[in-house]
Structure formats: C-alpha cells, structure tokens
Amino acid sequence: MVGNSSTPSKVEVAETAVVKQLQAGAGTSTTGPVATLRVKLNGGSNTLIVKLQYSDTIRDLREFIDQHKKGRYEIRTTFPNRIYEDGRESLEQAGLVPSATLHIRDM
C-alpha cells in the first residue's frame, strides 16, 4: 500500500461546456483545443478535473473552483512557482495548456 492516508482521495470531473460537448460525441473539432487541468483542493485530498478551451480564462476556471471552494483562495502552480491572479488571462497565455496541475491555497 502506498501512503499512510486512511482517507481516500476524491477525484471529480467538472461539468464544463467542453465536457458536455465531448460526452455528446461532438469531438474536439467543434470545441477547439482542450486544456485538462488537475485542480488540487483541500491540501490535495480532493482533485477537480477541469476541461476548458485554450481561449477560456482564469476567471472561467475560478467559476468552477468556486462551486467546490468557499472563501478566498489563490490558484498556484509549484513549477514554475506562480500565482494566477489576472482573470482576463487565457489558459493559453498563462501557459496552462495542454495540461497543468494547479494547487488551491487558502488566503
């Protein structure tokens, strides 16, 4: 057994418009390039998988995180060490494509 945690990690896929289109069989030709973001909540015990278009913004990402996290928080990466604060920045501009792991830190 790996790790000592008695509580299993929880992984959930956010119901974004991209996910709904993919589930309907639309494929990526109608959605455009898709970024897959692993968002670690609660110290990493919960993971939210968020699929968004490259052109979606940090603000769009926050809308999905807000459904799972109350209060003020920072969106961070560990390498490179960065905080994502500009809600207008696209995922592509932020360097979060095609995939990234993000950590949520309470403020």
N, CA, C and O atoms as a GROMACS GRO file, in nm:
protein
  428
    1MET      N    1   0.085  -0.119   0.000
    1MET     CA    2   0.000   0.000   0.000
    1MET      C    3   0.089   0.124   0.000
    1MET      O    4   0.186   0.131   0.076
    2VAL      N    5   0.056   0.219  -0.084
    2VAL     CA    6   0.133   0.342  -0.094
    2VAL      C    7   0.067   0.448  -0.009
    2VAL      O    8  -0.054   0.467  -0.016
    3GLY      N    9   0.147   0.519   0.074
    3GLY     CA   10   0.095   0.628   0.157
    3GLY      C   11   0.033   0.578   0.284
    3GLY      O   12   0.005   0.459   0.299
    4ASN      N   13   0.012   0.670   0.376
    4ASN     CA   14  -0.043   0.635   0.506
    4ASN      C   15  -0.183   0.688   0.526
    4ASN      O   16  -0.242   0.668   0.633
    5SER      N   17  -0.237   0.753   0.429
    5SER     CA   18  -0.367   0.817   0.445
    5SER      C   19  -0.478   0.716   0.459
    5SER      O   20  -0.489   0.622   0.379
    6SER      N   21  -0.561   0.734   0.562
    6SER     CA   22  -0.675   0.646   0.580
    6SER      C   23  -0.796   0.696   0.502
    6SER      O   24  -0.894   0.622   0.485
    7THR      N   25  -0.791   0.820   0.455
    7THR     CA   26  -0.899   0.876   0.377
    7THR      C   27  -0.861   0.876   0.230
    7THR      O   28  -0.763   0.939   0.192
    8PRO      N   29  -0.938   0.806   0.146
    8PRO     CA   30  -0.904   0.803   0.004
    8PRO      C   31  -0.923   0.940  -0.060
    8PRO      O   32  -1.008   1.018  -0.018
    9SER      N   33  -0.844   0.966  -0.162
    9SER     CA   34  -0.857   1.091  -0.238
    9SER      C   35  -0.984   1.085  -0.322
    9SER      O   36  -1.025   0.978  -0.367
   10LYS      N   37  -1.043   1.199  -0.342
   10LYS     CA   38  -1.164   1.210  -0.423
   10LYS      C   39  -1.130   1.284  -0.552
   10LYS      O   40  -1.067   1.389  -0.547
   11VAL      N   41  -1.171   1.229  -0.666
   11VAL     CA   42  -1.150   1.293  -0.796
   11VAL      C   43  -1.286   1.316  -0.860
   11VAL      O   44  -1.369   1.226  -0.867
   12GLU      N   45  -1.307   1.438  -0.906
   12GLU     CA   46  -1.434   1.474  -0.968
   12GLU      C   47  -1.407   1.550  -1.098
   12GLU      O   48  -1.315   1.632  -1.104
   13VAL      N   49  -1.486   1.524  -1.201
   13VAL     CA   50  -1.474   1.596  -1.328
   13VAL      C   51  -1.580   1.705  -1.331
   13VAL      O   52  -1.699   1.678  -1.316
   14ALA      N   53  -1.535   1.829  -1.351
   14ALA     CA   54  -1.628   1.943  -1.358
   14ALA      C   55  -1.710   1.935  -1.485
   14ALA      O   56  -1.658   1.899  -1.590
   15GLU      N   57  -1.837   1.968  -1.476
   15GLU     CA   58  -1.928   1.965  -1.591
   15GLU      C   59  -1.917   2.094  -1.672
   15GLU      O   60  -2.007   2.177  -1.669
   16THR      N   61  -1.808   2.109  -1.743
   16THR     CA   62  -1.790   2.227  -1.828
   16THR      C   63  -1.861   2.207  -1.961
   16THR      O   64  -1.902   2.095  -1.994
   17ALA      N   65  -1.876   2.314  -2.037
   17ALA     CA   66  -1.938   2.305  -2.170
   17ALA      C   67  -1.858   2.210  -2.260
   17ALA      O   68  -1.916   2.137  -2.340
   18VAL      N   69  -1.725   2.212  -2.246
   18VAL     CA   70  -1.641   2.123  -2.326
   18VAL      C   71  -1.671   1.978  -2.293
   18VAL      O   72  -1.686   1.896  -2.384
   19VAL      N   73  -1.681   1.944  -2.166
   19VAL     CA   74  -1.711   1.806  -2.124
   19VAL      C   75  -1.846   1.764  -2.179
   19VAL      O   76  -1.861   1.652  -2.229
   20LYS      N   77  -1.944   1.851  -2.171
   20LYS     CA   78  -2.078   1.818  -2.221
   20LYS      C   79  -2.076   1.792  -2.372
   20LYS      O   80  -2.142   1.701  -2.420
   21GLN      N   81  -1.999   1.873  -2.447
   21GLN     CA   82  -1.989   1.853  -2.592
   21GLN      C   83  -1.918   1.721  -2.623
   21GLN      O   84  -1.959   1.648  -2.713
   22LEU      N   85  -1.812   1.692  -2.548
   22LEU     CA   86  -1.740   1.566  -2.571
   22LEU      C   87  -1.828   1.445  -2.538
   22LEU      O   88  -1.825   1.345  -2.610
   23GLN      N   89  -1.906   1.455  -2.430
   23GLN     CA   90  -1.996   1.346  -2.393
   23GLN      C   91  -2.105   1.327  -2.497
   23GLN      O   92  -2.154   1.215  -2.516
   24ALA      N   93  -2.143   1.434  -2.563
   24ALA     CA   94  -2.246   1.426  -2.667
   24ALA      C   95  -2.190   1.374  -2.798
   24ALA      O   96  -2.264   1.355  -2.895
   25GLY      N   97  -2.058   1.350  -2.802
   25GLY     CA   98  -1.996   1.296  -2.922
   25GLY      C   99  -1.954   1.401  -3.022
   25GLY      O  100  -1.926   1.369  -3.138
   26ALA      N  101  -1.949   1.527  -2.980
   26ALA     CA  102  -1.913   1.634  -3.072
   26ALA      C  103  -1.766   1.630  -3.109
   26ALA      O  104  -1.729   1.673  -3.219
   27GLY      N  105  -1.681   1.580  -3.021
   27GLY     CA  106  -1.538   1.574  -3.050
   27GLY      C  107  -1.472   1.710  -3.039
   27GLY      O  108  -1.539   1.811  -3.020
   28THR      N  109  -1.340   1.711  -3.050
   28THR     CA  110  -1.266   1.836  -3.033
   28THR      C  111  -1.273   1.926  -3.156
   28THR      O  112  -1.231   2.042  -3.149
   29SER      N  113  -1.324   1.876  -3.269
   29SER     CA  114  -1.332   1.961  -3.388
   29SER      C  115  -1.430   2.076  -3.367
   29SER      O  116  -1.414   2.182  -3.428
   30THR      N  117  -1.530   2.057  -3.281
   30THR     CA  118  -1.624   2.166  -3.254
   30THR      C  119  -1.585   2.246  -3.131
   30THR      O  120  -1.625   2.361  -3.118
   31THR      N  121  -1.507   2.188  -3.041
   31THR     CA  122  -1.470   2.260  -2.920
   31THR      C  123  -1.339   2.335  -2.935
   31THR      O  124  -1.314   2.429  -2.859
   32GLY      N  125  -1.256   2.297  -3.030
   32GLY     CA  126  -1.122   2.355  -3.041
   32GLY      C  127  -1.029   2.282  -2.945
   32GLY      O  128  -1.069   2.184  -2.882
   33PRO      N  129  -0.905   2.329  -2.934
   33PRO     CA  130  -0.811   2.261  -2.844
   33PRO      C  131  -0.862   2.265  -2.699
   33PRO      O  132  -0.915   2.366  -2.654
   34VAL      N  133  -0.844   2.154  -2.628
   34VAL     CA  134  -0.896   2.141  -2.493
   34VAL      C  135  -0.780   2.126  -2.394
   34VAL      O  136  -0.692   2.042  -2.410
   35ALA      N  137  -0.783   2.210  -2.290
   35ALA     CA  138  -0.686   2.202  -2.181
   35ALA      C  139  -0.744   2.116  -2.070
   35ALA      O  140  -0.863   2.126  -2.039
   36THR      N  141  -0.662   2.031  -2.011
   36THR     CA  142  -0.703   1.949  -1.898
   36THR      C  143  -0.627   1.995  -1.775
   36THR      O  144  -0.504   1.988  -1.770
   37LEU      N  145  -0.702   2.044  -1.677
   37LEU     CA  146  -0.643   2.099  -1.556
   37LEU      C  147  -0.680   2.013  -1.436
   37LEU      O  148  -0.797   1.986  -1.411
   38ARG      N  149  -0.578   1.970  -1.362
   38ARG     CA  150  -0.599   1.897  -1.237
   38ARG      C  151  -0.588   1.999  -1.125
   38ARG      O  152  -0.480   2.052  -1.100
   39VAL      N  153  -0.698   2.026  -1.057
   39VAL     CA  154  -0.702   2.126  -0.952
   39VAL      C  155  -0.706   2.054  -0.818
   39VAL      O  156  -0.802   1.985  -0.786
   40LYS      N  157  -0.600   2.072  -0.740
   40LYS     CA  158  -0.587   2.006  -0.610
   40LYS      C  159  -0.650   2.094  -0.503
   40LYS      O  160  -0.605   2.207  -0.480
   41LEU      N  161  -0.754   2.042  -0.437
   41LEU     CA  162  -0.826   2.113  -0.332
   41LEU      C  163  -0.796   2.047  -0.197
   41LEU      O  164  -0.756   1.931  -0.191
   42ASN      N  165  -0.816   2.121  -0.090
   42ASN     CA  166  -0.804   2.067   0.045
   42ASN      C  167  -0.672   1.997   0.069
   42ASN      O  168  -0.669   1.884   0.119
   43GLY      N  169  -0.564   2.063   0.034
   43GLY     CA  170  -0.432   2.005   0.057
   43GLY      C  171  -0.403   1.886  -0.032
   43GLY      O  172  -0.313   1.807  -0.002
   44GLY      N  173  -0.476   1.871  -0.140
   44GLY     CA  174  -0.454   1.762  -0.234
   44GLY      C  175  -0.541   1.640  -0.210
   44GLY      O  176  -0.534   1.543  -0.286
   45SER      N  177  -0.625   1.643  -0.105
   45SER     CA  178  -0.710   1.526  -0.078
   45SER      C  179  -0.826   1.515  -0.178
   45SER      O  180  -0.882   1.407  -0.196
   46ASN      N  181  -0.861   1.624  -0.242
   46ASN     CA  182  -0.964   1.625  -0.346
   46ASN      C  183  -0.905   1.684  -0.473
   46ASN      O  184  -0.832   1.783  -0.469
   47THR      N  185  -0.936   1.622  -0.585
   47THR     CA  186  -0.889   1.671  -0.714
   47THR      C  187  -1.010   1.696  -0.804
   47THR      O  188  -1.098   1.612  -0.816
   48LEU      N  189  -1.011   1.814  -0.864
   48LEU     CA  190  -1.115   1.851  -0.959
   48LEU      C  191  -1.051   1.855  -1.097
   48LEU      O  192  -0.955   1.929  -1.119
   49ILE      N  193  -1.102   1.775  -1.190
   49ILE     CA  194  -1.054   1.775  -1.328
   49ILE      C  195  -1.141   1.874  -1.406
   49ILE      O  196  -1.263   1.859  -1.412
   50VAL      N  197  -1.077   1.975  -1.464
   50VAL     CA  198  -1.150   2.078  -1.537
   50VAL      C  199  -1.099   2.078  -1.681
   50VAL      O  200  -0.980   2.094  -1.705
   51LYS      N  201  -1.190   2.061  -1.776
   51LYS     CA  202  -1.156   2.066  -1.918
   51LYS      C  203  -1.217   2.194  -1.976
   51LYS      O  204  -1.338   2.213  -1.975
   52LEU      N  205  -1.129   2.280  -2.026
   52LEU     CA  206  -1.172   2.407  -2.084
   52LEU      C  207  -1.099   2.430  -2.215
   52LEU      O  208  -0.998   2.365  -2.243
   53GLN      N  209  -1.151   2.522  -2.294
   53GLN     CA  210  -1.083   2.558  -2.419
   53GLN      C  211  -0.960   2.642  -2.387
   53GLN      O  212  -0.955   2.711  -2.285
   54TYR      N  213  -0.862   2.636  -2.475
   54TYR     CA  214  -0.740   2.716  -2.458
   54TYR      C  215  -0.772   2.864  -2.441
   54TYR      O  216  -0.702   2.935  -2.369
   55SER      N  217  -0.878   2.910  -2.506
   55SER     CA  218  -0.914   3.052  -2.503
   55SER      C  219  -0.993   3.091  -2.378
   55SER      O  220  -1.012   3.210  -2.353
   56ASP      N  221  -1.038   2.994  -2.300
   56ASP     CA  222  -1.107   3.026  -2.175
   56ASP      C  223  -1.008   3.094  -2.081
   56ASP      O  224  -0.887   3.081  -2.097
   57THR      N  225  -1.060   3.164  -1.982
   57THR     CA  226  -0.977   3.248  -1.898
   57THR      C  227  -0.963   3.194  -1.755
   57THR      O  228  -1.031   3.099  -1.716
   58ILE      N  229  -0.874   3.256  -1.682
   58ILE     CA  230  -0.858   3.224  -1.539
   58ILE      C  231  -0.990   3.251  -1.467
   58ILE      O  232  -1.026   3.177  -1.375
   59ARG      N  233  -1.062   3.354  -1.508
   59ARG     CA  234  -1.195   3.382  -1.450
   59ARG      C  235  -1.290   3.266  -1.473
   59ARG      O  236  -1.364   3.228  -1.383
   60ASP      N  237  -1.288   3.208  -1.594
   60ASP     CA  238  -1.373   3.091  -1.624
   60ASP      C  239  -1.336   2.974  -1.532
   60ASP      O  240  -1.423   2.905  -1.480
   61LEU      N  241  -1.208   2.953  -1.514
   61LEU     CA  242  -1.161   2.846  -1.426
   61LEU      C  243  -1.211   2.870  -1.283
   61LEU      O  244  -1.256   2.776  -1.217
   62ARG      N  245  -1.203   2.993  -1.236
   62ARG     CA  246  -1.248   3.026  -1.100
   62ARG      C  247  -1.396   2.994  -1.079
   62ARG      O  248  -1.436   2.954  -0.970
   63GLU      N  249  -1.477   3.010  -1.183
   63GLU     CA  250  -1.620   2.980  -1.172
   63GLU      C  251  -1.642   2.835  -1.131
   63GLU      O  252  -1.731   2.805  -1.051
   64PHE      N  253  -1.561   2.744  -1.184
   64PHE     CA  254  -1.575   2.603  -1.149
   64PHE      C  255  -1.515   2.573  -1.013
   64PHE      O  256  -1.570   2.493  -0.937
   65ILE      N  257  -1.404   2.636  -0.981
   65ILE     CA  258  -1.345   2.616  -0.848
   65ILE      C  259  -1.439   2.668  -0.740
   65ILE      O  260  -1.452   2.606  -0.635
   66ASP      N  261  -1.504   2.781  -0.766
   66ASP     CA  262  -1.595   2.842  -0.668
   66ASP      C  263  -1.709   2.747  -0.628
   66ASP      O  264  -1.764   2.759  -0.518
   67GLN      N  265  -1.745   2.656  -0.715
   67GLN     CA  266  -1.851   2.559  -0.684
   67GLN      C  267  -1.804   2.457  -0.580
   67GLN      O  268  -1.887   2.389  -0.519
   68HIS      N  269  -1.673   2.447  -0.559
   68HIS     CA  270  -1.617   2.347  -0.469
   68HIS      C  271  -1.538   2.408  -0.354
   68HIS      O  272  -1.500   2.338  -0.260
   69LYS      N  273  -1.513   2.537  -0.361
   69LYS     CA  274  -1.429   2.603  -0.262
   69LYS      C  275  -1.493   2.735  -0.221
   69LYS      O  276  -1.520   2.820  -0.305
   70LYS      N  277  -1.516   2.751  -0.092
   70LYS     CA  278  -1.573   2.875  -0.040
   70LYS      C  279  -1.461   2.961   0.016
   70LYS      O  280  -1.357   2.911   0.060
   71GLY      N  281  -1.483   3.090   0.016
   71GLY     CA  282  -1.385   3.182   0.072
   71GLY      C  283  -1.280   3.222  -0.029
   71GLY      O  284  -1.286   3.185  -0.146
   72ARG      N  285  -1.183   3.299   0.018
   72ARG     CA  286  -1.076   3.350  -0.068
   72ARG      C  287  -0.966   3.246  -0.084
   72ARG      O  288  -0.932   3.175   0.011
   73TYR      N  289  -0.911   3.240  -0.203
   73TYR     CA  290  -0.805   3.143  -0.231
   73TYR      C  291  -0.717   3.193  -0.345
   73TYR      O  292  -0.754   3.283  -0.420
   74GLU      N  293  -0.601   3.130  -0.356
   74GLU     CA  294  -0.509   3.156  -0.466
   74GLU      C  295  -0.503   3.032  -0.554
   74GLU      O  296  -0.511   2.920  -0.504
   75ILE      N  297  -0.488   3.054  -0.683
   75ILE     CA  298  -0.462   2.946  -0.778
   75ILE      C  299  -0.312   2.950  -0.805
   75ILE      O  300  -0.260   3.053  -0.847
   76ARG      N  301  -0.243   2.839  -0.780
   76ARG     CA  302  -0.097   2.836  -0.790
   76ARG      C  303  -0.048   2.714  -0.866
   76ARG      O  304  -0.117   2.612  -0.875
   77THR      N  305   0.070   2.727  -0.920
   77THR     CA  306   0.146   2.611  -0.967
   77THR      C  307   0.274   2.607  -0.886
   77THR      O  308   0.321   2.709  -0.836
   78THR      N  309   0.330   2.487  -0.873
   78THR     CA  310   0.455   2.475  -0.798
   78THR      C  311   0.577   2.486  -0.887
   78THR      O  312   0.682   2.532  -0.844
   79PHE      N  313   0.564   2.444  -1.013
   79PHE     CA  314   0.676   2.459  -1.106
   79PHE      C  315   0.622   2.491  -1.243
   79PHE      O  316   0.561   2.404  -1.306
   80PRO      N  317   0.640   2.609  -1.292
   80PRO     CA  318   0.708   2.717  -1.221
   80PRO      C  319   0.619   2.770  -1.109
   80PRO      O  320   0.496   2.764  -1.117
   81ASN      N  321   0.682   2.822  -1.004
   81ASN     CA  322   0.609   2.877  -0.890
   81ASN      C  323   0.540   3.006  -0.933
   81ASN      O  324   0.606   3.108  -0.956
   82ARG      N  325   0.408   3.002  -0.942
   82ARG     CA  326   0.334   3.118  -0.991
   82ARG      C  327   0.195   3.121  -0.930
   82ARG      O  328   0.134   3.017  -0.903
   83ILE      N  329   0.145   3.243  -0.909
   83ILE     CA  330   0.007   3.265  -0.867
   83ILE      C  331  -0.068   3.324  -0.986
   83ILE      O  332  -0.018   3.417  -1.050
   84TYR      N  333  -0.187   3.271  -1.015
   84TYR     CA  334  -0.267   3.317  -1.130
   84TYR      C  335  -0.376   3.410  -1.078
   84TYR      O  336  -0.474   3.366  -1.018
   85GLU      N  337  -0.357   3.541  -1.101
   85GLU     CA  338  -0.448   3.642  -1.047
   85GLU      C  339  -0.527   3.716  -1.153
   85GLU      O  340  -0.636   3.766  -1.125
   86ASP      N  341  -0.474   3.725  -1.274
   86ASP     CA  342  -0.538   3.803  -1.380
   86ASP      C  343  -0.651   3.723  -1.443
   86ASP      O  344  -0.627   3.633  -1.524
   87GLY      N  345  -0.773   3.755  -1.406
   87GLY     CA  346  -0.889   3.682  -1.455
   87GLY      C  347  -0.910   3.691  -1.604
   87GLY      O  348  -0.982   3.609  -1.662
   88ARG      N  349  -0.849   3.790  -1.669
   88ARG     CA  350  -0.865   3.808  -1.814
   88ARG      C  351  -0.766   3.724  -1.894
   88ARG      O  352  -0.783   3.708  -2.015
   89GLU      N  353  -0.665   3.672  -1.829
   89GLU     CA  354  -0.561   3.594  -1.898
   89GLU      C  355  -0.618   3.460  -1.944
   89GLU      O  356  -0.681   3.388  -1.866
   90SER      N  357  -0.596   3.425  -2.071
   90SER     CA  358  -0.644   3.296  -2.122
   90SER      C  359  -0.556   3.185  -2.066
   90SER      O  360  -0.443   3.208  -2.023
   91LEU      N  361  -0.609   3.064  -2.069
   91LEU     CA  362  -0.530   2.950  -2.023
   91LEU      C  363  -0.404   2.935  -2.108
   91LEU      O  364  -0.298   2.900  -2.056
   92GLU      N  365  -0.417   2.962  -2.237
   92GLU     CA  366  -0.301   2.954  -2.326
   92GLU      C  367  -0.197   3.060  -2.289
   92GLU      O  368  -0.078   3.030  -2.280
   93GLN      N  369  -0.240   3.184  -2.267
   93GLN     CA  370  -0.148   3.290  -2.227
   93GLN      C  371  -0.080   3.259  -2.095
   93GLN      O  372   0.036   3.295  -2.074
   94ALA      N  373  -0.152   3.192  -2.006
   94ALA     CA  374  -0.098   3.159  -1.874
   94ALA      C  375  -0.003   3.040  -1.877
   94ALA      O  376   0.062   3.009  -1.777
   95GLY      N  377   0.006   2.972  -1.993
   95GLY     CA  378   0.093   2.856  -2.004
   95GLY      C  379   0.037   2.730  -1.942
   95GLY      O  380   0.112   2.640  -1.904
   96LEU      N  381  -0.096   2.722  -1.931
   96LEU     CA  382  -0.161   2.608  -1.866
   96LEU      C  383  -0.213   2.505  -1.966
   96LEU      O  384  -0.297   2.423  -1.931
   97VAL      N  385  -0.164   2.509  -2.088
   97VAL     CA  386  -0.208   2.416  -2.192
   97VAL      C  387  -0.090   2.332  -2.238
   97VAL      O  388   0.023   2.381  -2.233
   98PRO      N  389  -0.108   2.211  -2.280
   98PRO     CA  390  -0.235   2.138  -2.291
   98PRO      C  391  -0.285   2.085  -2.157
   98PRO      O  392  -0.402   2.048  -2.145
   99SER      N  393  -0.198   2.080  -2.055
   99SER     CA  394  -0.242   2.032  -1.925
   99SER      C  395  -0.155   2.093  -1.816
   99SER      O  396  -0.042   2.135  -1.840
  100ALA      N  397  -0.212   2.097  -1.695
  100ALA     CA  398  -0.138   2.152  -1.581
  100ALA      C  399  -0.200   2.100  -1.452
  100ALA      O  400  -0.317   2.061  -1.448
  101THR      N  401  -0.119   2.100  -1.348
  101THR     CA  402  -0.168   2.071  -1.213
  101THR      C  403  -0.163   2.200  -1.134
  101THR      O  404  -0.059   2.265  -1.124
  102LEU      N  405  -0.277   2.236  -1.076
  102LEU     CA  406  -0.290   2.359  -1.000
  102LEU      C  407  -0.321   2.326  -0.855
  102LEU      O  408  -0.387   2.226  -0.826
  103HIS      N  409  -0.274   2.410  -0.765
  103HIS     CA  410  -0.299   2.393  -0.623
  103HIS      C  411  -0.376   2.514  -0.571
  103HIS      O  412  -0.345   2.628  -0.605
  104ILE      N  413  -0.477   2.489  -0.489
  104ILE     CA  414  -0.558   2.595  -0.432
  104ILE      C  415  -0.510   2.618  -0.290
  104ILE      O  416  -0.507   2.526  -0.208
  105ARG      N  417  -0.474   2.742  -0.262
  105ARG     CA  418  -0.425   2.778  -0.128
  105ARG      C  419  -0.516   2.882  -0.067
  105ARG      O  420  -0.543   2.986  -0.127
  106ASP      N  421  -0.564   2.854   0.054
  106ASP     CA  422  -0.650   2.949   0.126
  106ASP      C  423  -0.573   3.077   0.154
  106ASP      O  424  -0.452   3.076   0.177
  107MET      N  425  -0.645   3.187   0.153
  107MET     CA  426  -0.584   3.317   0.184
  107MET      C  427  -0.632   3.364   0.319
  107MET      O  428  -0.593   3.471   0.365
   0.00000   0.00000   0.00000
